[in-house]
Amino acid sequence: MTTISVVSPCYNEEGNVEELYERVRAVMLRLGRYRYEHIFIDNASQDGTVAVLRRMAAADRNVKVIENTRNFGHIRSPIHGLHQATGEAVIILLSDLQDPPELLEEMILEWERGTAIVIAVKKTSDENPLVFWLRKKYYQMIRHMAEIETYDNFIGFGLYDRKVVEIVKGFDDPYPYFRGMIAEIGLPHKEIVYNQARRKRGRTKNNFYSHYDQIMLGLTSLSKVPLRLATFAGIFCSAASLMAGLYYLVYKLLYWHNFSLGIAPAMIGIFFFGSIQLFFIGMLGEYIGSIHTLVQKRPLALERERINFEYPPGEPLSEKKPADYRGRMELASTVPGRDREGAVVKD
């Protein structure tokens, strides 16, 4: 029987993970012909998320849990979870319930027809209209600047065949831009459009810095245009400075006694060219920072503990069965290799 893996990164999602599990399990039950595993990779949540995950894992061995030693960020942690999946197809589904788990059925059916990459694309969104508009403009900017074809309004939610997962592993990037990796692979893909719902529980973990980090990662990963803009800007400013210098020289020679230059144009020129230099030095610094991160070769994440990985994927539970959670957890804790306190995991 074929195995499907679902990977759900989470951070402070105690109000969402159980509903997510139930909705995914319902989809797998409806399909009825797959083994599956649902991997939750927790990024050192500060609320009760881990306790809820432990309870779910005690009741269903198809639920597998990775608890990170600390918060490794929304870039690295999900890819580490992807690397741990064993299924012939792997689905990335976030834990905030803004992306509908019911789309998994359509993705799997498309995969059965031979499509190696099935991505979900946000056509509309219930989030702040201004934020959604800014996101769309960002994707358009990346598409115009990238050297490869990219996918607008794609956040990583999708199904990936095992061969795609193995290619992603081969990138060996310690700070991966996953959306760019999928575009770089270039295999035929299918897009499924959906409306992204507004978050019902919990608070978004994205802030200005995380959005900025994502933007810079996308630019430096997919495009050399900012570097070439610096070259073009240097050429243009040099030509403009030469023309302005010649103009003032001629004007001064013609009107020697009447022309007074003053300090204002000089100050304006200094600030103008200084700001251009700082902008492009900053952009160059982003590229150098990306190189620095790449050569460090740090692991994507470090694990404090993993749960239920000693069990193979199985068929979805047909009903919620009562379980002695505490007894099951005590039994699971006696399995050798279960607790990987401080283990360094390299993919």
BELCORPE-V199875 format. One line per field, one symbol per residue. phi: phi as a letter, one per 40 degrees, with the letter a starting at -180 (. if undefined). A space follows every 50 residues. Layout:
BEGIN
phi=???
END
This chain:
BEGIN
phi=.cbbbbbbcaafbccbcccddccccccccccgbbcabbcbbccfdcbcdc cccccccccacccbbbbccaccgccccccccdcccbccbbbbbcccgcbc cccdccccccccchccbbbcbccbaccddccccccccccccccccccbcb bcfbbhcibbcdcccccddccfbcbccccccccccgcdbbbbcacccccc bgbcccbdcccccccccccccbabddcccccccccccccccccccccccc ccccbdcbcbcgcddcccccccccccccccccccccccccccccccfccc abbcabbgccbcdbccccacbcacdccccccccccdgccbcgccbbb
END
